[in-house]
Amino acid sequence: MKTVSSQLYEEFLKEKKTNRRFELAGIYIGYGAYVVSLGIVFGLKRENPLFSAMFFLGLFTRVSSLMIGRVFLVPKIFLQLLSPNLTEKEEAWETIQAHKEEMIGRLAGNIFGWNDSSELYGMDRGEMTEFVRKYTLTDWRKIGKIFLMFYIPLFIFVTYLTIYAWFL
């Protein structure tokens, strides 16, 4: 039987994997759209203004990839420190302490990048909660879901325009 701590840790690992998949999708779709549009125009010598839509999709996707970093800036387990439920807070803190190097390292890498983040490792639960609260004033996870509902139809439409332009 799994303990809550191991379940929270597994959720953390799943979130890490999801973050990486979104980052790779942004890279592949963005640069792939560049390659397709430039390949059609310069390689196949097809000239239609609609092909430029694919290039702009690549540009939009690469800029949109910045949102992936904002959505996954603070791992969900740290958000549980802000929960009104005391047992959730306690379980999250115990899990963070049990896997301190990996979890705080992930948070530090997301927020500070290559800069010195040694202060995070010495924080107690109250200081960590305030630190997380400071970086979660804006609900980027909700904004990211709304943005995805906007991006997917745009992606489908631009792909349709490119296919339509091919057969003109």
C-alpha positions as YAML, in Angstrom:
chain: A
units: angstrom
residues:
- id: 1
  name: MET
  ca: [0.00, 0.00, 0.00]
- id: 2
  name: LYS
  ca: [1.29, 3.45, -0.95]
- id: 3
  name: THR
  ca: [1.73, 6.17, 1.57]
- id: 4
  name: VAL
  ca: [0.48, 9.67, 0.85]
- id: 5
  name: SER
  ca: [4.07, 10.85, 0.69]
- id: 6
  name: SER
  ca: [4.90, 8.48, -2.15]
- id: 7
  name: GLN
  ca: [1.68, 9.44, -3.96]
- id: 8
  name: LEU
  ca: [2.61, 13.11, -3.77]
- id: 9
  name: TYR
  ca: [6.10, 12.29, -4.98]
- id: 10
  name: GLU
  ca: [4.71, 10.33, -7.92]
- id: 11
  name: GLU
  ca: [2.45, 13.27, -8.78]
- id: 12
  name: PHE
  ca: [5.52, 15.50, -8.69]
- id: 13
  name: LEU
  ca: [7.33, 13.18, -11.10]
- id: 14
  name: LYS
  ca: [4.29, 13.08, -13.43]
- id: 15
  name: GLU
  ca: [4.14, 16.85, -13.43]
- id: 16
  name: LYS
  ca: [7.84, 17.01, -14.27]
- id: 17
  name: LYS
  ca: [7.29, 14.64, -17.18]
- id: 18
  name: THR
  ca: [4.27, 16.62, -18.41]
- id: 19
  name: ASN
  ca: [6.29, 19.83, -18.26]
- id: 20
  name: ARG
  ca: [9.03, 18.25, -20.38]
- id: 21
  name: ARG
  ca: [6.50, 16.96, -22.91]
- id: 22
  name: PHE
  ca: [4.95, 20.40, -23.33]
- id: 23
  name: GLU
  ca: [8.39, 21.95, -23.74]
- id: 24
  name: LEU
  ca: [9.32, 19.41, -26.42]
- id: 25
  name: ALA
  ca: [5.96, 19.86, -28.18]
- id: 26
  name: GLY
  ca: [6.56, 23.61, -28.30]
- id: 27
  name: ILE
  ca: [10.00, 23.10, -29.78]
- id: 28
  name: TYR
  ca: [8.91, 20.50, -32.36]
- id: 29
  name: ILE
  ca: [5.76, 22.34, -33.46]
- id: 30
  name: GLY
  ca: [7.47, 25.74, -33.54]
- id: 31
  name: TYR
  ca: [10.57, 24.77, -35.45]
- id: 32
  name: GLY
  ca: [8.64, 22.19, -37.48]
- id: 33
  name: ALA
  ca: [6.32, 24.91, -38.73]
- id: 34
  name: TYR
  ca: [9.37, 26.97, -39.75]
- id: 35
  name: VAL
  ca: [10.84, 24.04, -41.66]
- id: 36
  name: VAL
  ca: [7.55, 23.24, -43.39]
- id: 37
  name: SER
  ca: [6.85, 26.81, -44.45]
- id: 38
  name: LEU
  ca: [10.38, 27.53, -45.61]
- id: 39
  name: GLY
  ca: [10.62, 24.13, -47.28]
- id: 40
  name: ILE
  ca: [7.44, 24.74, -49.25]
- id: 41
  name: VAL
  ca: [8.40, 28.26, -50.31]
- id: 42
  name: PHE
  ca: [12.11, 27.81, -51.02]
- id: 43
  name: GLY
  ca: [12.49, 24.07, -51.56]
- id: 44
  name: LEU
  ca: [9.37, 23.36, -53.62]
- id: 45
  name: LYS
  ca: [9.14, 26.89, -55.08]
- id: 46
  name: ARG
  ca: [5.45, 27.22, -54.25]
- id: 47
  name: GLU
  ca: [4.32, 30.82, -53.91]
- id: 48
  name: ASN
  ca: [1.13, 31.55, -52.04]
- id: 49
  name: PRO
  ca: [0.70, 34.06, -49.23]
- id: 50
  name: LEU
  ca: [-1.24, 31.47, -47.24]
- id: 51
  name: PHE
  ca: [1.98, 29.51, -46.71]
- id: 52
  name: SER
  ca: [3.23, 32.37, -44.56]
- id: 53
  name: ALA
  ca: [0.54, 31.42, -42.02]
- id: 54
  name: MET
  ca: [2.57, 28.32, -41.15]
- id: 55
  name: PHE
  ca: [5.65, 30.46, -40.57]
- id: 56
  name: PHE
  ca: [3.70, 32.74, -38.24]
- id: 57
  name: LEU
  ca: [2.30, 29.69, -36.44]
- id: 58
  name: GLY
  ca: [5.89, 28.65, -35.74]
- id: 59
  name: LEU
  ca: [6.71, 32.11, -34.48]
- id: 60
  name: PHE
  ca: [3.57, 32.20, -32.32]
- id: 61
  name: THR
  ca: [4.30, 28.73, -30.94]
- id: 62
  name: ARG
  ca: [7.85, 29.59, -29.95]
- id: 63
  name: VAL
  ca: [6.68, 32.78, -28.20]
- id: 64
  name: SER
  ca: [3.86, 30.81, -26.57]
- id: 65
  name: SER
  ca: [6.38, 28.36, -25.19]
- id: 66
  name: LEU
  ca: [7.26, 31.06, -22.67]
- id: 67
  name: MET
  ca: [3.88, 30.36, -21.07]
- id: 68
  name: ILE
  ca: [4.89, 26.74, -20.41]
- id: 69
  name: GLY
  ca: [7.56, 28.01, -18.06]
- id: 70
  name: ARG
  ca: [5.04, 30.20, -16.24]
- id: 71
  name: VAL
  ca: [2.46, 27.41, -15.91]
- id: 72
  name: PHE
  ca: [4.96, 24.98, -14.41]
- id: 73
  name: LEU
  ca: [6.94, 27.62, -12.46]
- id: 74
  name: VAL
  ca: [5.83, 26.36, -9.04]
- id: 75
  name: PRO
  ca: [5.26, 22.59, -8.80]
- id: 76
  name: LYS
  ca: [1.80, 21.56, -7.53]
- id: 77
  name: ILE
  ca: [3.18, 20.05, -4.33]
- id: 78
  name: PHE
  ca: [4.31, 23.52, -3.24]
- id: 79
  name: LEU
  ca: [0.82, 24.84, -3.98]
- id: 80
  name: GLN
  ca: [-0.50, 22.44, -1.37]
- id: 81
  name: LEU
  ca: [1.38, 24.48, 1.22]
- id: 82
  name: LEU
  ca: [-1.20, 27.19, 0.55]
- id: 83
  name: SER
  ca: [-4.14, 24.84, 1.15]
- id: 84
  name: PRO
  ca: [-6.58, 25.62, 3.98]
- id: 85
  name: ASN
  ca: [-6.56, 21.91, 4.86]
- id: 86
  name: LEU
  ca: [-3.94, 21.32, 7.58]
- id: 87
  name: THR
  ca: [-3.40, 17.63, 6.73]
- id: 88
  name: GLU
  ca: [-2.63, 18.51, 3.09]
- id: 89
  name: LYS
  ca: [-0.14, 21.13, 4.22]
- id: 90
  name: GLU
  ca: [1.54, 18.68, 6.58]
- id: 91
  name: GLU
  ca: [1.71, 15.87, 4.01]
- id: 92
  name: ALA
  ca: [3.10, 18.22, 1.38]
- id: 93
  name: TRP
  ca: [5.74, 19.57, 3.76]
- id: 94
  name: GLU
  ca: [6.78, 16.05, 4.81]
- id: 95
  name: THR
  ca: [7.09, 14.99, 1.17]
- id: 96
  name: ILE
  ca: [9.11, 18.10, 0.33]
- id: 97
  name: GLN
  ca: [11.44, 17.41, 3.24]
- id: 98
  name: ALA
  ca: [11.79, 13.73, 2.28]
- id: 99
  name: HIS
  ca: [12.79, 14.65, -1.30]
- id: 100
  name: LYS
  ca: [14.30, 18.03, -0.55]
- id: 101
  name: GLU
  ca: [17.13, 18.05, -3.08]
- id: 102
  name: GLU
  ca: [14.95, 17.13, -6.04]
- id: 103
  name: MET
  ca: [11.83, 19.13, -5.23]
- id: 104
  name: ILE
  ca: [13.40, 22.32, -3.93]
- id: 105
  name: GLY
  ca: [16.02, 21.99, -6.65]
- id: 106
  name: ARG
  ca: [13.23, 21.96, -9.23]
- id: 107
  name: LEU
  ca: [11.56, 25.00, -7.68]
- id: 108
  name: ALA
  ca: [14.89, 26.82, -7.43]
- id: 109
  name: GLY
  ca: [15.79, 25.99, -11.03]
- id: 110
  name: ASN
  ca: [12.44, 27.23, -12.29]
- id: 111
  name: ILE
  ca: [12.51, 30.49, -10.38]
- id: 112
  name: PHE
  ca: [16.20, 31.40, -10.09]
- id: 113
  name: GLY
  ca: [17.65, 29.56, -13.08]
- id: 114
  name: TRP
  ca: [21.44, 29.35, -12.71]
- id: 115
  name: ASN
  ca: [21.56, 31.99, -9.96]
- id: 116
  name: ASP
  ca: [22.25, 31.18, -6.31]
- id: 117
  name: SER
  ca: [19.21, 29.58, -4.68]
- id: 118
  name: SER
  ca: [20.80, 28.29, -1.48]
- id: 119
  name: GLU
  ca: [18.39, 30.32, 0.65]
- id: 120
  name: LEU
  ca: [15.52, 28.06, -0.40]
- id: 121
  name: TYR
  ca: [17.08, 24.99, 1.18]
- id: 122
  name: GLY
  ca: [17.19, 26.62, 4.61]
- id: 123
  name: MET
  ca: [13.60, 27.90, 4.70]
- id: 124
  name: ASP
  ca: [11.13, 26.58, 7.23]
- id: 125
  name: ARG
  ca: [7.50, 25.88, 6.33]
- id: 126
  name: GLY
  ca: [6.26, 29.41, 7.03]
- id: 127
  name: GLU
  ca: [8.98, 31.05, 4.95]
- id: 128
  name: MET
  ca: [8.47, 28.56, 2.12]
- id: 129
  name: THR
  ca: [4.71, 29.20, 2.16]
- id: 130
  name: GLU
  ca: [5.25, 32.95, 1.87]
- id: 131
  name: PHE
  ca: [7.81, 32.42, -0.89]
- id: 132
  name: VAL
  ca: [5.36, 30.25, -2.85]
- id: 133
  name: ARG
  ca: [2.51, 32.70, -2.25]
- id: 134
  name: LYS
  ca: [4.65, 35.50, -3.74]
- id: 135
  name: TYR
  ca: [5.17, 33.54, -6.97]
- id: 136
  name: THR
  ca: [1.57, 32.34, -7.30]
- id: 137
  name: LEU
  ca: [-0.33, 35.62, -7.11]
- id: 138
  name: THR
  ca: [-1.34, 35.11, -10.74]
- id: 139
  name: ASP
  ca: [-3.01, 31.78, -11.54]
- id: 140
  name: TRP
  ca: [-0.88, 30.82, -14.55]
- id: 141
  name: ARG
  ca: [-2.27, 27.29, -14.61]
- id: 142
  name: LYS
  ca: [-5.77, 28.62, -15.31]
- id: 143
  name: ILE
  ca: [-4.44, 31.10, -17.86]
- id: 144
  name: GLY
  ca: [-2.53, 28.27, -19.55]
- id: 145
  name: LYS
  ca: [-5.69, 26.15, -19.89]
- id: 146
  name: ILE
  ca: [-7.59, 29.07, -21.39]
- id: 147
  name: PHE
  ca: [-4.69, 29.78, -23.75]
- id: 148
  name: LEU
  ca: [-4.62, 26.13, -24.85]
- id: 149
  name: MET
  ca: [-8.31, 26.35, -25.79]
- id: 150
  name: PHE
  ca: [-7.35, 29.34, -27.97]
- id: 151
  name: TYR
  ca: [-4.19, 27.78, -29.41]
- id: 152
  name: ILE
  ca: [-5.60, 24.41, -30.56]
- id: 153
  name: PRO
  ca: [-8.26, 25.89, -32.91]
- id: 154
  name: LEU
  ca: [-5.66, 28.32, -34.24]
- id: 155
  name: PHE
  ca: [-3.27, 25.45, -34.92]
- id: 156
  name: ILE
  ca: [-5.98, 23.50, -36.75]
- id: 157
  name: PHE
  ca: [-7.00, 26.55, -38.78]
- id: 158
  name: VAL
  ca: [-3.46, 27.38, -39.86]
- id: 159
  name: THR
  ca: [-2.83, 23.76, -40.81]
- id: 160
  name: TYR
  ca: [-6.05, 23.87, -42.87]
- id: 161
  name: LEU
  ca: [-4.90, 27.09, -44.59]
- id: 162
  name: THR
  ca: [-1.59, 25.48, -45.51]
- id: 163
  name: ILE
  ca: [-3.26, 22.38, -46.94]
- id: 164
  name: TYR
  ca: [-5.82, 24.56, -48.75]
- id: 165
  name: ALA
  ca: [-3.05, 26.72, -50.26]
- id: 166
  name: TRP
  ca: [-1.26, 23.59, -51.47]
- id: 167
  name: PHE
  ca: [-4.20, 22.58, -53.65]
- id: 168
  name: LEU
  ca: [-4.87, 26.04, -55.13]
...
